[in-house]
Amino acid sequence: MTQAPAVPARCTREVQSFYEAYPYPSERSPMLRSGFCLRRVLSMGSLSREPGRTLQVLDAGCGRGVGLVTCASLHPDATVLGVDICERSLQDAREEIARRGLSNARVQALDLSTLAGLEVPAGGFDVIYSSGVVHHLEDPMGALAKLREVLAPGGVLVIMVYGTIGRLEIKRVARTLKAWLAPGLTIEEKLEAARFLVQGLAKGDADECPWQAAASLADAEFVDRYLHPQETDYDIPGFFDLIEGAGLAWLQWCNPEAWSLAGHLESGPLRDSIEALPLRERLSAIEQIRAPKNLQAFAVHPENSARTLPPPKQWRETLFAANPEVHFAVGRRNLWRSSRIENVAFAKRAAEPVDLEAGCTTEAGLILSTQNEPFRGAALIEALKVAGYDEAQALEGLRELLRLELIYSPHEVELT
């Protein structure tokens, strides 16, 4: 029998009422959003999951089910559980699950601050998503520690929280509204009064001012940004303290390219000096450059360290797979009774397409564009040799594919 959720604390009840009034996101899109590949996520840790066991996924704070439905649709062999305290959002998620006929997804009403009544599979959850959730709880670190307790030994937790520096303008508007709004108003009354204030302040100001930005938002987005009753944001030191204080270890960013100095500074003494800093100091410096609105990373049990691949001389026997989060576009020109490949481009998740460099890497990308089965490195190396490249060039092509994250190496257990 499923245990009923415990009575939530005052702060939790306030957040619950907030989302019952304004479910987030404001609209349910019929399209699936970009989602993480479960096996690629699990491949980042040194520990593999238990063989012969169904992939178990928890969406901790699933809201209206956008991420939940995406994950279940892209991974029909996984079991996906979405939990949330907002019944109105859960009902929307149930309807979308039924509409899509997803037999591997379900939802449960649950308070993330306690996890009371959570149905935990034997061995724990392999992947836990917590996107934009724990920072709305009264004790984010305590809640994250509870999620760590239900994470499988070789599991990975995907966490996103608000970033302090990138949200300075948002916080400016939120603080102003909080100071001006009379106490004791309902959320609907706060929204009406805040809209009036923002519209007045936006008149005559530049398009880029925070009041103009606030005035253009839909109601659900407006209240979530500026009128939320409970939220915490984090800078780099605070983010690492949150993860480590919960008994987890930071593994890597979900968007590592955005945290590479190469994308922000040209080569030179300044970049070299920042690169030489310890990890947190280096990331804090990049944070000042990027000013991210959120911080999103993979976290694991401390025993599940970052995985390293064997040396290139062993890549022939190594298992690889095309990264499902990559979209390939092949530029093909049709000629008289023939055709010619002119370019191969790739886009990771929602990023802009990038052309692969001509040569071995382009040939490898062309092969990958139709690859949906895992393969040994030898298969790709031999295919590249048939195309005219030698062993050394093929290995260098493999190295470039790994660097660009166009391929990854799943754990061997994924073949069982």
C-alpha positions as CSV (number, residue, x, y, z in Angstrom):
1,M,0.0,0.0,0.0
2,T,1.3,3.4,-0.9
3,Q,2.0,5.6,2.1
4,A,0.2,9.0,2.1
5,P,2.4,12.1,1.9
6,A,3.2,13.6,5.3
7,V,1.7,16.9,6.2
8,P,4.1,19.5,4.7
9,A,5.8,22.2,6.8
10,R,4.5,25.8,6.6
11,C,7.1,26.9,4.0
12,T,6.4,23.8,1.9
13,R,2.6,24.5,2.1
14,E,3.3,28.1,0.9
15,V,5.3,26.8,-2.1
16,Q,2.7,24.2,-2.8
17,S,-0.1,26.8,-2.9
18,F,2.0,29.0,-5.1
19,Y,2.4,26.3,-7.8
20,E,-1.2,25.2,-7.5
21,A,-2.2,28.7,-8.5
22,Y,0.5,29.1,-11.2
23,P,1.8,25.7,-12.4
24,Y,5.2,25.8,-14.1
25,P,5.9,25.9,-17.0
26,S,2.9,28.0,-18.0
27,E,2.0,25.9,-21.0
28,R,2.4,22.2,-21.8
29,S,4.2,21.9,-25.1
30,P,3.3,18.9,-27.3
31,M,6.9,18.7,-28.4
32,L,9.6,16.8,-26.5
33,R,12.4,18.9,-25.2
34,S,16.0,18.1,-25.5
35,G,16.8,15.4,-22.9
36,F,19.9,13.7,-21.5
37,C,20.7,10.2,-22.6
38,L,20.6,8.0,-19.5
39,R,23.4,5.7,-20.6
40,R,25.7,8.6,-21.5
41,V,25.1,10.1,-18.1
42,L,25.9,6.8,-16.4
43,S,29.0,6.4,-18.5
44,M,30.6,9.4,-16.8
45,G,31.1,7.6,-13.5
46,S,33.6,4.8,-12.8
47,L,31.0,2.5,-11.3
48,S,28.5,0.7,-13.5
49,R,24.9,-0.1,-12.7
50,E,23.8,-3.6,-11.6
51,P,23.5,-6.0,-14.6
52,G,20.1,-7.4,-15.5
53,R,18.3,-4.6,-13.8
54,T,15.8,-2.2,-15.4
55,L,17.1,1.4,-15.5
56,Q,15.4,3.3,-12.7
57,V,14.9,7.1,-13.0
58,L,13.5,9.6,-10.6
59,D,12.4,13.1,-11.6
60,A,12.5,14.9,-8.3
61,G,10.1,17.8,-8.8
62,C,8.6,16.8,-12.1
63,G,6.1,19.7,-12.3
64,R,3.8,19.3,-15.3
65,G,5.9,16.4,-16.6
66,V,7.8,17.9,-19.5
67,G,11.2,16.3,-18.6
68,L,9.5,13.2,-17.3
69,V,7.6,12.5,-20.5
70,T,10.8,13.3,-22.6
71,C,12.9,10.8,-20.6
72,A,10.2,8.1,-20.7
73,S,9.7,8.6,-24.5
74,L,13.4,8.5,-25.3
75,H,14.1,5.5,-23.0
76,P,11.3,3.0,-23.4
77,D,13.3,0.4,-21.5
78,A,13.6,2.6,-18.4
79,T,11.1,3.0,-15.6
80,V,10.6,6.7,-14.8
81,L,8.9,8.0,-11.7
82,G,8.0,11.7,-11.3
83,V,7.3,13.2,-7.9
84,D,6.0,16.6,-7.0
85,I,4.0,18.3,-4.2
86,C,1.6,20.1,-6.6
87,E,-1.4,18.0,-7.4
88,R,-2.5,20.3,-10.2
89,S,0.8,19.8,-12.0
90,L,0.7,16.1,-11.4
91,Q,-2.7,15.8,-13.0
92,D,-1.4,17.5,-16.1
93,A,1.6,15.1,-16.1
94,R,-0.8,12.1,-15.8
95,E,-2.9,13.3,-18.7
96,E,0.2,13.7,-20.9
97,I,1.5,10.3,-20.0
98,A,-1.9,8.8,-20.9
99,R,-2.1,10.8,-24.1
100,R,1.3,9.4,-25.3
101,G,0.5,5.9,-24.1
102,L,3.7,5.7,-21.9
103,S,3.6,2.5,-19.9
104,N,7.0,3.2,-18.3
105,A,6.1,6.5,-16.6
106,R,4.1,7.4,-13.6
107,V,3.8,10.1,-11.0
108,Q,3.4,10.3,-7.2
109,A,2.5,13.1,-4.8
110,L,5.4,13.7,-2.5
111,D,7.2,16.3,-0.4
112,L,10.8,16.5,-1.5
113,S,11.9,18.0,1.8
114,T,11.1,14.6,3.5
115,L,10.7,12.0,0.7
116,A,8.1,10.4,3.0
117,G,6.2,7.7,1.1
118,L,8.7,7.5,-1.8
119,E,8.6,4.1,-3.6
120,V,12.4,3.3,-3.9
121,P,13.3,0.5,-6.2
122,A,15.7,-2.2,-4.9
123,G,19.2,-0.9,-5.3
124,G,18.1,2.8,-5.7
125,F,17.6,5.1,-8.6
126,D,20.2,5.0,-11.4
127,V,19.6,8.6,-12.5
128,I,17.9,11.3,-10.5
129,Y,16.9,14.6,-12.1
130,S,16.5,17.7,-9.8
131,S,16.1,20.6,-12.1
132,G,15.2,24.0,-10.6
133,V,13.7,22.4,-7.5
134,V,15.9,22.1,-4.4
135,H,16.6,25.9,-4.4
136,H,12.8,26.4,-3.6
137,L,13.0,24.2,-0.5
138,E,13.6,25.5,3.0
139,D,16.6,23.2,3.5
140,P,18.1,22.6,0.1
141,M,21.2,20.7,1.4
142,G,19.0,18.5,3.6
143,A,16.7,17.6,0.7
144,L,19.7,16.9,-1.6
145,A,21.1,14.6,1.1
146,K,17.8,12.6,1.1
147,L,18.0,12.3,-2.7
148,R,21.6,11.0,-2.3
149,E,20.3,8.3,0.1
150,V,18.1,6.9,-2.7
151,L,20.7,7.2,-5.4
152,A,22.2,3.8,-6.6
153,P,25.9,3.3,-5.8
154,G,26.8,3.8,-9.5
155,G,24.0,6.4,-10.0
156,V,24.2,10.0,-11.2
157,L,22.2,12.9,-9.9
158,V,21.6,15.8,-12.4
159,I,21.1,19.0,-10.5
160,M,20.2,22.6,-11.6
161,V,20.0,25.5,-9.2
162,Y,19.8,29.3,-9.7
163,G,23.1,31.1,-10.2
164,T,23.7,34.3,-8.1
165,I,25.6,36.5,-10.5
166,G,23.4,35.8,-13.6
167,R,20.2,36.6,-11.7
168,L,21.2,40.0,-10.2
169,E,18.8,41.9,-12.4
170,I,16.0,39.4,-11.5
171,K,16.7,39.8,-7.8
172,R,16.7,43.5,-8.2
173,V,13.2,43.5,-9.5
174,A,12.1,40.9,-6.9
175,R,13.5,42.9,-4.0
176,T,11.8,46.1,-5.2
177,L,8.4,44.4,-5.5
178,K,8.8,42.8,-2.1
179,A,9.5,46.2,-0.5
180,W,6.6,47.9,-2.2
181,L,3.9,45.2,-2.0
182,A,1.6,45.4,1.0
183,P,1.9,42.3,3.4
184,G,-0.9,39.8,3.6
185,L,-1.9,39.9,-0.1
186,T,-2.8,36.7,-1.9
187,I,-0.6,35.6,-4.8
188,E,-3.2,36.8,-7.3
189,E,-3.4,40.2,-5.6
190,K,0.4,40.4,-5.5
191,L,0.6,39.6,-9.2
192,E,-2.0,42.4,-10.1
193,A,-0.2,45.0,-8.0
194,A,3.2,43.9,-9.2
195,R,2.1,44.1,-12.9
196,F,0.8,47.7,-12.3
197,L,4.2,48.7,-10.7
198,V,6.3,47.1,-13.4
199,Q,4.3,48.6,-16.2
200,G,4.7,52.1,-14.7
201,L,8.5,51.7,-14.2
202,A,8.9,50.3,-17.7
203,K,7.4,53.3,-19.5
204,G,10.0,55.3,-21.3
205,D,13.0,53.1,-20.2
206,A,15.4,51.3,-22.6
207,D,14.3,48.0,-24.0
208,E,17.0,46.2,-22.1
209,C,16.1,47.5,-18.6
210,P,14.8,44.9,-16.1
211,W,11.4,46.5,-15.9
212,Q,10.8,46.1,-19.6
213,A,11.9,42.5,-19.4
214,A,9.5,41.8,-16.5
215,A,6.6,43.6,-18.2
216,S,6.8,41.2,-21.2
217,L,6.6,37.9,-19.3
218,A,3.6,35.6,-19.0
219,D,1.9,35.3,-15.6
220,A,3.5,32.0,-14.5
221,E,7.0,33.1,-15.5
222,F,6.5,36.5,-13.9
223,V,5.4,35.1,-10.5
224,D,8.1,32.3,-10.6
225,R,10.9,34.9,-11.2
226,Y,9.8,37.8,-9.0
227,L,7.2,36.7,-6.5
228,H,8.3,33.2,-5.4
229,P,7.9,32.8,-1.6
230,Q,11.1,30.7,-1.2
231,E,14.3,30.5,-3.2
232,T,18.1,30.3,-2.8
233,D,20.7,31.1,-5.4
234,Y,24.3,30.0,-5.5
235,D,27.7,31.1,-6.6
236,I,30.5,28.6,-7.3
237,P,31.6,28.2,-3.7
238,G,28.0,27.9,-2.5
239,F,27.2,25.4,-5.2
240,F,30.1,23.1,-4.3
241,D,29.3,23.5,-0.6
242,L,25.7,22.4,-1.3
243,I,26.8,19.3,-3.2
244,E,29.5,18.2,-0.8
245,G,27.4,19.1,2.3
246,A,24.8,16.7,1.0
247,G,27.4,13.9,0.8
248,L,27.8,14.0,-2.9
249,A,30.8,14.7,-5.2
250,W,30.7,17.1,-8.2
251,L,31.5,15.2,-11.4
252,Q,31.3,17.7,-14.2
253,W,29.1,20.4,-15.7
254,C,26.2,19.5,-17.9
255,N,27.4,22.1,-20.3
256,P,31.2,21.8,-20.1
257,E,31.9,23.8,-23.2
258,A,30.4,26.9,-21.5
259,W,32.9,26.5,-18.7
260,S,36.0,26.2,-20.9
261,L,38.2,29.3,-20.9
262,A,38.9,28.7,-24.6
263,G,35.4,29.9,-25.4
264,H,35.8,33.1,-23.5
265,L,39.5,34.2,-23.6
266,E,42.1,34.1,-26.3
267,S,45.4,32.3,-25.6
268,G,47.7,34.4,-23.6
269,P,49.1,35.1,-20.1
270,L,45.7,36.0,-18.6
271,R,44.1,32.7,-19.7
272,D,47.2,30.8,-18.6
273,S,47.1,32.3,-15.1
274,I,43.4,31.5,-14.7
275,E,43.9,27.9,-16.0
276,A,46.6,27.4,-13.3
277,L,44.1,28.2,-10.5
278,P,42.6,25.5,-8.3
279,L,39.3,24.2,-9.6
280,R,36.9,26.3,-7.5
281,E,38.9,29.5,-8.0
282,R,39.1,28.9,-11.8
283,L,35.4,28.3,-12.0
284,S,34.7,31.4,-9.9
285,A,36.7,33.4,-12.4
286,I,34.8,31.9,-15.4
287,E,31.6,32.6,-13.5
288,Q,32.4,36.3,-13.4
289,I,32.9,36.2,-17.2
290,R,29.8,34.1,-18.0
291,A,27.3,35.3,-15.3
292,P,25.2,32.1,-15.7
293,K,21.6,32.3,-14.6
294,N,21.8,28.7,-13.4
295,L,24.4,26.1,-12.4
296,Q,23.8,22.6,-13.8
297,A,26.0,19.7,-13.1
298,F,26.3,15.9,-12.6
299,A,26.9,14.7,-9.1
300,V,27.7,11.2,-7.7
301,H,28.6,9.3,-4.6
302,P,32.2,10.1,-3.6
303,E,33.2,6.5,-4.4
304,N,31.9,6.9,-8.0
305,S,34.8,8.9,-9.3
306,A,35.1,10.3,-12.8
307,R,35.6,7.6,-15.4
308,T,38.8,7.5,-17.5
309,L,39.0,5.7,-20.9
310,P,41.8,3.2,-21.6
311,P,44.7,4.5,-23.7
312,P,44.3,4.7,-27.5
313,K,46.1,1.5,-28.1
314,Q,43.1,-0.3,-26.5
315,W,40.4,1.6,-28.3
316,R,39.9,-1.2,-30.9
317,E,38.3,-3.3,-28.1
318,T,36.6,-0.4,-26.3
319,L,32.8,-0.1,-26.6
320,F,31.5,3.2,-28.1
321,A,28.1,4.7,-29.1
322,A,26.9,7.7,-30.9
323,N,25.8,10.4,-28.5
324,P,22.0,10.6,-28.9
325,E,22.0,14.2,-27.7
326,V,23.8,15.2,-31.0
327,H,21.9,16.1,-34.2
328,F,23.8,15.5,-37.5
329,A,23.2,17.4,-40.7
330,V,24.7,16.1,-43.9
331,G,25.1,18.6,-46.8
332,R,24.7,16.6,-49.9
333,R,24.7,18.0,-53.5
334,N,22.9,15.9,-56.1
335,L,24.9,15.9,-59.4
336,W,24.2,14.4,-62.8
337,R,23.8,10.7,-62.0
338,S,25.8,11.1,-58.8
339,S,26.0,13.0,-55.6
340,R,28.6,14.6,-53.4
341,I,28.9,15.1,-49.6
342,E,30.0,18.7,-49.1
343,N,29.8,19.0,-45.4
344,V,28.8,17.3,-42.2
345,A,27.6,19.4,-39.3
346,F,26.5,18.6,-35.7
347,A,24.6,20.3,-33.0
348,K,24.6,19.2,-29.3
349,R,21.3,19.5,-27.6
350,A,20.0,23.1,-28.3
351,A,23.3,24.6,-29.6
352,E,23.9,26.0,-33.0
353,P,25.2,23.6,-35.7
354,V,29.0,23.4,-36.2
355,D,30.7,22.0,-39.3
356,L,33.2,19.2,-38.8
357,E,36.7,19.8,-40.1
358,A,37.2,18.3,-43.6
359,G,39.0,14.9,-43.6
360,C,38.9,12.0,-41.3
361,T,36.6,13.6,-38.7
362,T,34.0,14.5,-41.4
363,E,34.1,10.9,-42.7
364,A,33.6,9.6,-39.1
365,G,30.7,12.0,-38.6
366,L,29.1,10.8,-41.8
367,I,29.3,7.2,-40.5
368,L,28.0,8.2,-37.1
369,S,25.0,10.1,-38.6
370,T,23.3,6.7,-39.3
371,Q,24.7,4.7,-36.3
372,N,22.1,3.7,-33.7
373,E,23.9,0.6,-32.3
374,P,26.9,0.5,-29.9
375,F,30.1,-0.5,-31.6
376,R,33.7,-1.5,-30.9
377,G,36.3,1.0,-31.8
378,A,37.7,-1.5,-34.3
379,A,34.5,-1.2,-36.4
380,L,34.9,2.6,-36.9
381,I,38.7,2.3,-37.4
382,E,38.3,-0.2,-40.2
383,A,35.5,1.8,-41.8
384,L,37.8,4.8,-41.9
385,K,40.6,2.7,-43.3
386,V,38.3,1.6,-46.1
387,A,37.7,5.4,-46.8
388,G,41.5,5.9,-47.2
389,Y,42.8,6.8,-43.8
390,D,45.5,4.9,-42.0
391,E,45.4,3.5,-38.4
392,A,47.0,6.6,-36.8
393,Q,44.6,9.0,-38.6
394,A,41.6,6.8,-37.6
395,L,42.7,6.9,-34.0
396,E,43.1,10.6,-34.1
397,G,39.6,10.9,-35.6
398,L,38.3,8.8,-32.7
399,R,40.0,11.2,-30.3
400,E,38.4,14.2,-31.9
401,L,34.9,12.6,-31.8
402,L,35.4,12.0,-28.1
403,R,36.6,15.6,-27.5
404,L,33.6,16.9,-29.3
405,E,31.3,14.5,-27.3
406,L,29.9,13.1,-30.5
407,I,30.6,9.6,-29.1
408,Y,30.9,8.2,-25.6
409,S,31.9,4.9,-24.1
410,P,29.0,3.1,-22.4
411,H,29.7,0.6,-19.6
412,E,29.9,-3.0,-20.8
413,V,26.9,-3.8,-18.6
414,E,24.7,-1.9,-21.1
415,L,25.1,-4.8,-23.6
416,T,23.6,-7.4,-21.2
